[in-house]
Amino acid sequence: MILIIDDDTAVRSSLNFMLKRAGYVAKAVPGPREAMDVVRAEAPDLILMDMNFTLSTTGEEGLTLLRQVKIFRPDVPVILMTAWGSIQLAVQGMRAGAFDFITKPWNNAALLQRIETALQLNSAAQKAEEESSGFVLDRSHIVGCSRGLTEVLDTVARIARTNASVLVTGESGTGKELIAEAVHRNSRRAAQPFVKVNLGGISQSLFESEMFGHKKGAFTDAVADRMGRFELADKGTIFLDEIGDLDMSCQVKLLRVLQDQTFEVLGDSRPRKVDVRVVSATNADLRKMVAEHTFREDLFYRINLITIHLPALRERREDIPLLARHFADRQAELNGLPRTEFSADALQFLSRLPYPGNIRELKNLVERTILVSGKPVLDASDFDAQYLRRDEPAKAGRGSSFAGMTLDEIERQTILQALDYHKGNLSQVATALGISRAALYRRLEKYGISTND
């Protein structure tokens, strides 16, 4: 049973009709007192709750009711309803334990999808069904058997077939895109598009055109119609990589389409509906960014219904030999080379390295050593020579004194050293520093560093 709590008769009737037409059992009440009577008497499967009631326009009555509901029924998912102008109320509700929020007027399809997602994630029956259905996770291109990786894949298996928004976090180079692809590949949307978007590489001026598309003549360079990324991902999954790099004005525009799954193409005022599952990724600390007011809290709650944290490679060292062999086999296949083997001391050497660049760094080291050495069996000395060669800029940096310098000063000095070592090649500098090229551009601007690239 879905419990509807709203003091507007028209809203109650509309939601009641929509839910019953969709096959749900619904019950509607006008206010907190009646709602608590129902909650005490029976456990709803889900609650749709307005945040403002007749006696209060501040939302405090709604927040009080939410807290009471969570005391009596802590496991029942609550979806909040509020006007766009009062969205901060929904953010407060999310802090108090709400599952999700929608804004009025709502989109029926989007609301039903969120209800379905909430029920799926909260249903023990759903979990039992998945365990007994013979479902086998497709983990293509994901290598490893460590406990940390196994826990990540267990989460993917549990949530892949829902429509829940997913936030993948972890250091640069840990394989966040592979996990996003695994979520899509194991979902009911697997046959539909998987559209990747590097938000760190899209400028503020081009954001709307890239994401929502444009009509011919919408602006000076719009010489033809262009379909945006959201429309390309319709019925499938959109992967928003480096979402922590998105500036505040673009965050608002993104929030609107995630909120009601509608958007407007530049040059066309007609709203268009889209059905997409959103998977985001970042190596930034979004909670810290929210506290510093550089990332919107409402957007944060919208994208991280489920959070999957990828451990760093140094936290899953038992996977290093498996990954090294995987990269060696791929290198042989791609370049038509004979299969390269590793001595025991080579694998021990690789397993001891710190890997600040994570899996990407291991991949580069293995591939470079294979190509340079040309040997059928690699030992520790082969990898040691290539690792030392790779580490020369870092060693130079460690030789200088950072005593008394601020973090910004240290970062600026590190960038300057990398620029000098790589002779101003920004792609190589970005790779060496473990950041995107767009993120490097922002730091160059921040520190007033000029380049000829």
VEXGUKE-721162 format. One record per residue (C-alpha): x, y, z; residue in three letters. Coordinates in steps of 0.001 Angstrom, whole numbers, always signed. Layout:
REM VEXGUKE-721162
+---------+---------+---------+------+
:       X :       Y :       Z : rest :
+---------+---------+---------+------+
:       X :       Y :       Z :  ALA :
...
+---------+---------+---------+------+
***
This chain:
REM VEXGUKE-721162
+---------+---------+---------+------+
:       X :       Y :       Z : rest :
+---------+---------+---------+------+
:      +0 :      +0 :      +0 :  MET :
:   +1217 :   +3505 :    -885 :  ILE :
:    +194 :   +6244 :   +1556 :  LEU :
:    -453 :   +9699 :    +108 :  ILE :
:    -269 :  +12660 :   +2506 :  ILE :
:   -1398 :  +16019 :   +1086 :  ASP :
:   -3886 :  +18642 :   +2226 :  ASP :
:   -4905 :  +19442 :   -1364 :  ASP :
:   -7942 :  +17374 :   -2400 :  THR :
:   -7081 :  +17663 :   -6085 :  ALA :
:   -3541 :  +16422 :   -5507 :  VAL :
:   -4765 :  +13463 :   -3463 :  ARG :
:   -7303 :  +12519 :   -6120 :  SER :
:   -4796 :  +12851 :   -8945 :  SER :
:   -2142 :  +10748 :   -7213 :  LEU :
:   -4720 :   +8179 :   -6119 :  ASN :
:   -5979 :   +7771 :   -9669 :  PHE :
:   -2468 :   +7574 :  -11144 :  MET :
:   -1286 :   +4948 :   -8649 :  LEU :
:   -4365 :   +2746 :   -8954 :  LYS :
:   -4138 :   +2923 :  -12737 :  ARG :
:    -522 :   +1756 :  -12438 :  ALA :
:   -1643 :   -1234 :  -10376 :  GLY :
:    -814 :     -14 :   -6866 :  TYR :
:   -3030 :      -9 :   -3800 :  VAL :
:   -3203 :   +3565 :   -2508 :  ALA :
:   -4617 :   +5358 :    +511 :  LYS :
:   -4824 :   +9148 :    +788 :  ALA :
:   -5035 :  +11335 :   +3922 :  VAL :
:   -5105 :  +15145 :   +4300 :  PRO :
:   -2666 :  +15780 :   +7137 :  GLY :
:    -159 :  +14665 :   +9786 :  PRO :
:   -2708 :  +13440 :  +12364 :  ARG :
:   -4497 :  +11135 :   +9926 :  GLU :
:   -1154 :  +10033 :   +8484 :  ALA :
:    +196 :   +8938 :  +11862 :  MET :
:   -3006 :   +6988 :  +12547 :  ASP :
:   -2346 :   +4980 :   +9387 :  VAL :
:   +1383 :   +4602 :  +10069 :  VAL :
:    +737 :   +3318 :  +13595 :  ARG :
:   -1908 :    +849 :  +12410 :  ALA :
:    -112 :    -581 :   +9387 :  GLU :
:   +3202 :    -369 :   +7578 :  ALA :
:   +2864 :   +1246 :   +4148 :  PRO :
:   +5195 :     +29 :   +1418 :  ASP :
:   +5945 :   +3646 :    +524 :  LEU :
:   +4830 :   +7152 :   +1531 :  ILE :
:   +4269 :  +10124 :    -785 :  LEU :
:   +4292 :  +13181 :   +1449 :  MET :
:   +3756 :  +16893 :    +871 :  ASP :
:   +6094 :  +19184 :   +2799 :  MET :
:   +3680 :  +22085 :   +3346 :  ASN :
:    +315 :  +21903 :   +5054 :  PHE :
:   -2446 :  +24459 :   +5610 :  THR :
:   -1274 :  +25398 :   +9086 :  LEU :
:   +2341 :  +25917 :   +8016 :  SER :
:   +4064 :  +27378 :   +4964 :  THR :
:   +7574 :  +26929 :   +6349 :  THR :
:   +7679 :  +23164 :   +5913 :  GLY :
:   +8368 :  +22624 :   +9608 :  GLU :
:   +5154 :  +20616 :  +10031 :  GLU :
:   +6207 :  +18384 :   +7146 :  GLY :
:   +9678 :  +17861 :   +8609 :  LEU :
:   +8168 :  +17021 :  +12002 :  THR :
:   +5863 :  +14477 :  +10386 :  LEU :
:   +8766 :  +12922 :   +8481 :  LEU :
:  +10762 :  +12504 :  +11694 :  ARG :
:   +7745 :  +10887 :  +13412 :  GLN :
:   +7199 :   +8515 :  +10497 :  VAL :
:  +10880 :   +7457 :  +10571 :  LYS :
:  +10587 :   +6703 :  +14296 :  ILE :
:   +7615 :   +4357 :  +13793 :  PHE :
:   +8547 :   +3001 :  +10345 :  ARG :
:  +12290 :   +3586 :   +9781 :  PRO :
:  +12445 :   +1177 :   +6819 :  ASP :
:   +9548 :   +2635 :   +4830 :  VAL :
:  +10821 :   +4812 :   +1945 :  PRO :
:   +9398 :   +8345 :   +1903 :  VAL :
:   +9235 :  +10449 :   -1274 :  ILE :
:   +8733 :  +14139 :    -550 :  LEU :
:   +6689 :  +16542 :   -2677 :  MET :
:   +7413 :  +20266 :   -2784 :  THR :
:   +7342 :  +23232 :   -5137 :  ALA :
:  +10515 :  +24055 :   -7082 :  TRP :
:  +10839 :  +27322 :   -5193 :  GLY :
:  +10834 :  +25392 :   -1899 :  SER :
:  +13359 :  +22775 :   -2942 :  ILE :
:  +15534 :  +23559 :     +91 :  GLN :
:  +12774 :  +21940 :   +2151 :  LEU :
:  +13310 :  +18725 :    +242 :  ALA :
:  +17038 :  +18927 :    +969 :  VAL :
:  +16259 :  +19215 :   +4683 :  GLN :
:  +13966 :  +16234 :   +4316 :  GLY :
:  +16701 :  +14178 :   +2670 :  MET :
:  +18947 :  +14950 :   +5636 :  ARG :
:  +16142 :  +13715 :   +7908 :  ALA :
:  +15963 :  +10366 :   +6133 :  GLY :
:  +13694 :  +10765 :   +3108 :  ALA :
:  +14411 :   +8450 :    +188 :  PHE :
:  +13796 :  +10912 :   -2666 :  ASP :
:  +11941 :  +14091 :   -3600 :  PHE :
:   +9861 :  +15423 :   -6490 :  ILE :
:   +8717 :  +18929 :   -7344 :  THR :
:   +5212 :  +20030 :   -8206 :  LYS :
:   +3872 :  +19865 :  -10823 :  PRO :
:   +5309 :  +16387 :  -11271 :  TRP :
:   +5831 :  +14239 :  -14329 :  ASN :
:   +3730 :  +11058 :  -13933 :  ASN :
:   +6208 :   +8794 :  -15729 :  ALA :
:   +9162 :  +10107 :  -13723 :  ALA :
:   +7255 :   +9775 :  -10440 :  LEU :
:   +6160 :   +6210 :  -11187 :  LEU :
:   +9739 :   +5317 :  -12064 :  GLN :
:  +10983 :   +6676 :   -8736 :  ARG :
:   +8269 :   +4809 :   -6860 :  ILE :
:   +9245 :   +1588 :   -8624 :  GLU :
:  +12917 :   +2172 :   -7816 :  THR :
:  +12202 :   +2842 :   -4147 :  ALA :
:  +10084 :    -289 :   -3835 :  LEU :
:  +12665 :   -2420 :   -5629 :  GLN :
:  +15528 :   -1244 :   -3441 :  LEU :
:  +13494 :   -1634 :    -269 :  ASN :
:  +11904 :   -4995 :   -1021 :  SER :
:  +13298 :   -8114 :    +618 :  ALA :
:  +11215 :  -10086 :   -1852 :  ALA :
:  +13038 :   -8414 :   -4717 :  GLN :
:  +16394 :   -9404 :   -3242 :  LYS :
:  +15225 :  -12986 :   -2746 :  ALA :
:  +13962 :  -13058 :   -6320 :  GLU :
:  +17334 :  -11886 :   -7625 :  GLU :
:  +19198 :  -14482 :   -5568 :  GLU :
:  +16963 :  -17326 :   -6796 :  SER :
:  +16595 :  -16219 :  -10409 :  SER :
:  +19984 :  -17520 :  -11511 :  GLY :
:  +21164 :  -14003 :  -12321 :  PHE :
:  +24878 :  -13989 :  -13140 :  VAL :
:  +26687 :  -10658 :  -13140 :  LEU :
:  +28374 :   -9765 :  -16421 :  ASP :
:  +31742 :   -8430 :  -15232 :  ARG :
:  +33413 :   -8025 :  -18636 :  SER :
:  +36754 :   -6148 :  -18483 :  HIS :
:  +36656 :   -6068 :  -14654 :  ILE :
:  +39640 :   -7988 :  -13295 :  VAL :
:  +40226 :   -8935 :   -9673 :  GLY :
:  +39058 :  -11060 :   -6781 :  CYS :
:  +39896 :   -8881 :   -3763 :  SER :
:  +37366 :   -8377 :   -1006 :  ARG :
:  +37014 :   -4675 :   -1821 :  GLY :
:  +36245 :   -5314 :   -5484 :  LEU :
:  +33924 :   -8206 :   -4641 :  THR :
:  +31877 :   -5925 :   -2367 :  GLU :
:  +31614 :   -3369 :   -5188 :  VAL :
:  +30401 :   -6017 :   -7642 :  LEU :
:  +27912 :   -7374 :   -5095 :  ASP :
:  +26422 :   -3883 :   -4904 :  THR :
:  +26299 :   -3650 :   -8703 :  VAL :
:  +24456 :   -6984 :   -8837 :  ALA :
:  +21877 :   -5792 :   -6284 :  ARG :
:  +21080 :   -2444 :   -7853 :  ILE :
:  +21792 :   -2836 :  -11571 :  ALA :
:  +18255 :   -3869 :  -12526 :  ARG :
:  +16629 :    -961 :  -10726 :  THR :
:  +16469 :   +2585 :  -12091 :  ASN :
:  +18264 :   +4065 :   -9089 :  ALA :
:  +20713 :   +6880 :   -9781 :  SER :
:  +24256 :   +5786 :   -8927 :  VAL :
:  +27294 :   +7807 :   -7868 :  LEU :
:  +30644 :   +6052 :   -8353 :  VAL :
:  +33442 :   +7558 :   -6277 :  THR :
:  +37138 :   +6815 :   -6037 :  GLY :
:  +40574 :   +8149 :   -6870 :  GLU :
:  +41597 :   +8872 :  -10443 :  SER :
:  +42514 :   +5710 :  -12319 :  GLY :
:  +40529 :   +3231 :  -10191 :  THR :
:  +38170 :   +2194 :  -13004 :  GLY :
:  +34997 :   +4154 :  -12261 :  LYS :
:  +33898 :   +4083 :  -15910 :  GLU :
:  +34124 :    +274 :  -15961 :  LEU :
:  +31797 :     +85 :  -12962 :  ILE :
:  +29369 :   +2497 :  -14641 :  ALA :
:  +29406 :    +279 :  -17737 :  GLU :
:  +28802 :   -2785 :  -15553 :  ALA :
:  +25733 :   -1120 :  -14014 :  VAL :
:  +24353 :    -480 :  -17506 :  HIS :
:  +25346 :   -3854 :  -18968 :  ARG :
:  +23581 :   -5721 :  -16152 :  ASN :
:  +20459 :   -3541 :  -16187 :  SER :
:  +17193 :   -3929 :  -18037 :  ARG :
:  +18447 :   -1100 :  -20276 :  ARG :
:  +21457 :   -3081 :  -21522 :  ALA :
:  +20207 :   -3186 :  -25127 :  ALA :
:  +19779 :    +602 :  -25171 :  GLN :
:  +22477 :   +3318 :  -25479 :  PRO :
:  +25194 :   +3922 :  -22903 :  PHE :
:  +26195 :   +7557 :  -23437 :  VAL :
:  +29394 :   +8830 :  -21813 :  LYS :
:  +29812 :  +12516 :  -21011 :  VAL :
:  +33014 :  +14006 :  -19590 :  ASN :
:  +31597 :  +17037 :  -17781 :  LEU :
:  +35092 :  +18285 :  -17026 :  GLY :
:  +35646 :  +18754 :  -20745 :  GLY :
:  +32499 :  +20784 :  -21503 :  ILE :
:  +32711 :  +24548 :  -21178 :  SER :
:  +29924 :  +26517 :  -19502 :  GLN :
:  +28992 :  +28204 :  -22806 :  SER :
:  +28523 :  +24882 :  -24615 :  LEU :
:  +26863 :  +22952 :  -21788 :  PHE :
:  +23232 :  +23318 :  -22918 :  GLU :
:  +24042 :  +22602 :  -26564 :  SER :
:  +26071 :  +19498 :  -25659 :  GLU :
:  +23627 :  +18104 :  -23136 :  MET :
:  +20249 :  +19113 :  -24585 :  PHE :
:  +21013 :  +19774 :  -28253 :  GLY :
:  +20179 :  +22767 :  -30450 :  HIS :
:  +18129 :  +23729 :  -33494 :  LYS :
:  +19679 :  +25168 :  -36599 :  LYS :
:  +20088 :  +28932 :  -36155 :  GLY :
:  +19789 :  +28823 :  -32356 :  ALA :
:  +23140 :  +30668 :  -32181 :  PHE :
:  +25817 :  +31864 :  -34600 :  THR :
:  +27599 :  +28538 :  -35145 :  ASP :
:  +24450 :  +26378 :  -35117 :  ALA :
:  +24515 :  +25505 :  -38826 :  VAL :
:  +22460 :  +22314 :  -38368 :  ALA :
:  +20210 :  +20610 :  -35826 :  ASP :
:  +22126 :  +18709 :  -33156 :  ARG :
:  +20845 :  +16026 :  -30808 :  MET :
:  +22007 :  +16405 :  -27194 :  GLY :
:  +23486 :  +13710 :  -24982 :  ARG :
:  +20306 :  +13225 :  -22952 :  PHE :
:  +18235 :  +12587 :  -26057 :  GLU :
:  +20905 :  +10201 :  -27375 :  LEU :
:  +20658 :   +8265 :  -24105 :  ALA :
:  +16848 :   +7996 :  -24167 :  ASP :
:  +15695 :   +4598 :  -22811 :  LYS :
:  +19305 :   +3869 :  -21841 :  GLY :
:  +21934 :   +5154 :  -19402 :  THR :
:  +23828 :   +8431 :  -19340 :  ILE :
:  +27228 :   +8408 :  -17611 :  PHE :
:  +28180 :  +11798 :  -16175 :  LEU :
:  +31902 :  +11548 :  -15538 :  ASP :
:  +33795 :  +14132 :  -13450 :  GLU :
:  +30544 :  +15615 :  -12168 :  ILE :
:  +32491 :  +17386 :   -9425 :  GLY :
:  +34030 :  +19635 :  -12098 :  ASP :
:  +30654 :  +21100 :  -13120 :  LEU :
:  +30259 :  +24811 :  -12322 :  ASP :
:  +27289 :  +26051 :  -10298 :  MET :
:  +25276 :  +27525 :  -13177 :  SER :
:  +25443 :  +24254 :  -15113 :  CYS :
:  +24526 :  +22321 :  -11965 :  GLN :
:  +21161 :  +24129 :  -11887 :  VAL :
:  +20461 :  +23218 :  -15525 :  LYS :
:  +21411 :  +19598 :  -14902 :  LEU :
:  +19242 :  +19401 :  -11793 :  LEU :
:  +16163 :  +20465 :  -13739 :  ARG :
:  +16418 :  +17633 :  -16249 :  VAL :
:  +17237 :  +15076 :  -13551 :  LEU :
:  +14298 :  +16313 :  -11501 :  GLN :
:  +11484 :  +15781 :  -14010 :  ASP :
:  +13257 :  +14104 :  -16959 :  GLN :
:  +12276 :  +16884 :  -19350 :  THR :
:  +14475 :  +19382 :  -21191 :  PHE :
:  +14335 :  +22038 :  -23862 :  GLU :
:  +16496 :  +22026 :  -26978 :  VAL :
:  +18204 :  +25377 :  -27597 :  LEU :
:  +16107 :  +27274 :  -30117 :  GLY :
:  +12983 :  +25218 :  -29386 :  ASP :
:  +10766 :  +26068 :  -26410 :  SER :
:   +8821 :  +22795 :  -26630 :  ARG :
:   +9660 :  +20577 :  -23609 :  PRO :
:  +10847 :  +17086 :  -24489 :  ARG :
:  +10603 :  +14035 :  -22253 :  LYS :
:  +13453 :  +11613 :  -21815 :  VAL :
:  +13761 :   +8295 :  -19990 :  ASP :
:  +17324 :   +7840 :  -18781 :  VAL :
:  +19115 :   +6196 :  -15915 :  ARG :
:  +21848 :   +8421 :  -14489 :  VAL :
:  +25232 :   +7119 :  -13354 :  VAL :
:  +27727 :   +9758 :  -12209 :  SER :
:  +31374 :   +9543 :  -11194 :  ALA :
:  +33874 :  +11771 :   -9428 :  THR :
:  +37198 :  +11676 :   -7641 :  ASN :
:  +36183 :  +14799 :   -5695 :  ALA :
:  +34771 :  +14870 :   -2166 :  ASP :
:  +31258 :  +16097 :   -2998 :  LEU :
:  +30205 :  +16297 :    +654 :  ARG :
:  +33073 :  +18672 :   +1303 :  LYS :
:  +32144 :  +20649 :   -1817 :  MET :
:  +28548 :  +20903 :    -558 :  VAL :
:  +29846 :  +22240 :   +2771 :  ALA :
:  +31996 :  +24761 :    +861 :  GLU :
:  +29001 :  +25761 :   -1317 :  HIS :
:  +30726 :  +24739 :   -4557 :  THR :
:  +28324 :  +21852 :   -5246 :  PHE :
:  +24548 :  +22047 :   -4877 :  ARG :
:  +23195 :  +19918 :   -2058 :  GLU :
:  +19937 :  +19189 :   -3892 :  ASP :
:  +21891 :  +17905 :   -6913 :  LEU :
:  +24078 :  +15832 :   -4597 :  PHE :
:  +21019 :  +14046 :   -3199 :  TYR :
:  +19573 :  +13616 :   -6680 :  ARG :
:  +22609 :  +11772 :   -8096 :  ILE :
:  +23625 :   +9565 :   -5170 :  ASN :
:  +20618 :   +7440 :   -4372 :  LEU :
:  +23198 :   +4641 :   -4395 :  ILE :
:  +26902 :   +5351 :   -3801 :  THR :
:  +29562 :   +2879 :   -4909 :  ILE :
:  +33087 :   +3616 :   -3680 :  HIS :
:  +35950 :   +2026 :   -5594 :  LEU :
:  +38965 :   +1221 :   -3405 :  PRO :
:  +42389 :   +2432 :   -4476 :  ALA :
:  +44751 :    -144 :   -5980 :  LEU :
:  +46946 :     -18 :   -2864 :  ARG :
:  +43881 :   -1268 :    -918 :  GLU :
:  +43429 :   -4308 :   -3205 :  ARG :
:  +47018 :   -5453 :   -3781 :  ARG :
:  +45986 :   -9086 :   -4307 :  GLU :
:  +44477 :   -7969 :   -7620 :  ASP :
:  +47774 :   -6558 :   -8956 :  ILE :
:  +49171 :   -9849 :  -10389 :  PRO :
:  +45829 :  -10563 :  -12105 :  LEU :
:  +45676 :   -7063 :  -13563 :  LEU :
:  +49314 :   -7191 :  -14732 :  ALA :
:  +48721 :  -10458 :  -16580 :  ARG :
:  +45493 :   -9053 :  -18063 :  HIS :
:  +47277 :   -5970 :  -19421 :  PHE :
:  +50130 :   -8093 :  -20769 :  ALA :
:  +47721 :  -10381 :  -22616 :  ASP :
:  +45863 :   -7426 :  -24098 :  ARG :
:  +49141 :   -5853 :  -25208 :  GLN :
:  +50120 :   -9081 :  -26962 :  ALA :
:  +46732 :   -9326 :  -28653 :  GLU :
:  +46616 :   -5699 :  -29817 :  LEU :
:  +50198 :   -5602 :  -31154 :  ASN :
:  +50542 :   -9152 :  -32445 :  GLY :
:  +53267 :   -9965 :  -29917 :  LEU :
:  +54035 :  -13315 :  -28256 :  PRO :
:  +52629 :  -13732 :  -24741 :  ARG :
:  +54819 :  -12153 :  -22063 :  THR :
:  +55385 :  -13965 :  -18761 :  GLU :
:  +56324 :  -12565 :  -15344 :  PHE :
:  +58822 :  -13953 :  -12882 :  SER :
:  +57816 :  -14334 :   -9258 :  ALA :
:  +60061 :  -11460 :   -8186 :  ASP :
:  +58495 :   -9244 :  -10904 :  ALA :
:  +55011 :   -9831 :   -9514 :  LEU :
:  +56299 :   -9200 :   -5977 :  GLN :
:  +57909 :   -5946 :   -7144 :  PHE :
:  +54696 :   -4797 :   -8854 :  LEU :
:  +52646 :   -5673 :   -5766 :  SER :
:  +54783 :   -3430 :   -3544 :  ARG :
:  +54552 :    -192 :   -5549 :  LEU :
:  +52417 :   +2696 :   -4170 :  PRO :
:  +50445 :   +3438 :   -7405 :  TYR :
:  +49214 :   +6989 :   -6839 :  PRO :
:  +47787 :   +6708 :  -10373 :  GLY :
:  +46066 :   +3412 :   -9486 :  ASN :
:  +45136 :    +929 :  -12246 :  ILE :
:  +45926 :   +3405 :  -15015 :  ARG :
:  +49491 :   +3708 :  -13683 :  GLU :
:  +49917 :     -84 :  -13447 :  LEU :
:  +48617 :    -481 :  -17015 :  LYS :
:  +51044 :   +2111 :  -18363 :  ASN :
:  +53970 :    +567 :  -16488 :  LEU :
:  +53245 :   -2977 :  -17725 :  VAL :
:  +52691 :   -1921 :  -21346 :  GLU :
:  +55782 :    +320 :  -21433 :  ARG :
:  +58017 :   -2353 :  -19914 :  THR :
:  +56823 :   -5006 :  -22381 :  ILE :
:  +57465 :   -2754 :  -25382 :  LEU :
:  +60860 :   -1486 :  -24193 :  VAL :
:  +62314 :   -4781 :  -22932 :  SER :
:  +61115 :   -7098 :  -25701 :  GLY :
:  +61793 :  -10061 :  -23400 :  LYS :
:  +59544 :  -13166 :  -23173 :  PRO :
:  +59889 :  -13225 :  -19368 :  VAL :
:  +60072 :  -10015 :  -17348 :  LEU :
:  +61758 :   -9822 :  -13963 :  ASP :
:  +61818 :   -7171 :  -11246 :  ALA :
:  +64788 :   -5313 :  -12732 :  SER :
:  +62885 :   -4693 :  -15983 :  ASP :
:  +60026 :   -3047 :  -14127 :  PHE :
:  +62358 :   -1258 :  -11730 :  ASP :
:  +64183 :    +463 :  -14625 :  ALA :
:  +60950 :   +1660 :  -16221 :  GLN :
:  +59427 :   +2703 :  -12888 :  TYR :
:  +62478 :   +4795 :  -11995 :  LEU :
:  +62409 :   +6418 :  -15422 :  ARG :
:  +58730 :   +7242 :  -15003 :  ARG :
:  +59318 :   +8597 :  -11513 :  ASP :
:  +62043 :  +11134 :  -12372 :  GLU :
:  +59775 :  +14218 :  -12155 :  PRO :
:  +58368 :  +13045 :   -8843 :  ALA :
:  +61859 :  +12469 :   -7466 :  LYS :
:  +62856 :  +15960 :   -8516 :  ALA :
:  +59873 :  +17276 :   -6665 :  GLY :
:  +60738 :  +15309 :   -3549 :  ARG :
:  +64225 :  +16768 :   -3657 :  GLY :
:  +62887 :  +20276 :   -3206 :  SER :
:  +61648 :  +21619 :     +73 :  SER :
:  +57936 :  +22217 :    +540 :  PHE :
:  +58398 :  +23334 :   +4135 :  ALA :
:  +56271 :  +26339 :   +4961 :  GLY :
:  +54375 :  +26210 :   +1650 :  MET :
:  +50581 :  +26154 :   +1418 :  THR :
:  +48769 :  +23358 :    -426 :  LEU :
:  +48086 :  +25747 :   -3320 :  ASP :
:  +51778 :  +26635 :   -3521 :  GLU :
:  +52753 :  +22961 :   -3492 :  ILE :
:  +50215 :  +22190 :   -6227 :  GLU :
:  +51456 :  +25085 :   -8367 :  ARG :
:  +55080 :  +23972 :   -7960 :  GLN :
:  +54186 :  +20376 :   -8875 :  THR :
:  +52402 :  +21523 :  -12044 :  ILE :
:  +55387 :  +23675 :  -13046 :  LEU :
:  +57756 :  +20723 :  -12564 :  GLN :
:  +55518 :  +18452 :  -14639 :  ALA :
:  +55266 :  +21101 :  -17390 :  LEU :
:  +59030 :  +21415 :  -17485 :  ASP :
:  +59600 :  +17645 :  -17573 :  TYR :
:  +57016 :  +17034 :  -20315 :  HIS :
:  +58143 :  +20120 :  -22294 :  LYS :
:  +54708 :  +21770 :  -22056 :  GLY :
:  +52703 :  +18820 :  -23455 :  ASN :
:  +49452 :  +19304 :  -21539 :  LEU :
:  +48047 :  +15856 :  -22334 :  SER :
:  +51143 :  +14212 :  -20860 :  GLN :
:  +51123 :  +16587 :  -17883 :  VAL :
:  +47448 :  +15826 :  -17133 :  ALA :
:  +48110 :  +12071 :  -17341 :  THR :
:  +51171 :  +12328 :  -15092 :  ALA :
:  +49234 :  +14324 :  -12501 :  LEU :
:  +46223 :  +11974 :  -12650 :  GLY :
:  +43704 :  +14678 :  -13629 :  ILE :
:  +41696 :  +15477 :  -16748 :  SER :
:  +42972 :  +17968 :  -19308 :  ARG :
:  +40018 :  +20248 :  -18480 :  ALA :
:  +40879 :  +20118 :  -14775 :  ALA :
:  +44497 :  +20977 :  -15651 :  LEU :
:  +43331 :  +24019 :  -17662 :  TYR :
:  +41385 :  +25262 :  -14621 :  ARG :
:  +44456 :  +24929 :  -12417 :  ARG :
:  +46642 :  +26712 :  -14961 :  LEU :
:  +44161 :  +29574 :  -14970 :  GLU :
:  +43885 :  +29511 :  -11186 :  LYS :
:  +47645 :  +29819 :  -10702 :  TYR :
:  +48252 :  +32180 :  -13647 :  GLY :
:  +50496 :  +29683 :  -15456 :  ILE :
:  +50771 :  +30395 :  -19177 :  SER :
:  +51590 :  +27749 :  -21814 :  THR :
:  +51992 :  +27663 :  -25565 :  ASN :
:  +49759 :  +24570 :  -25967 :  ASP :
+---------+---------+---------+------+
***
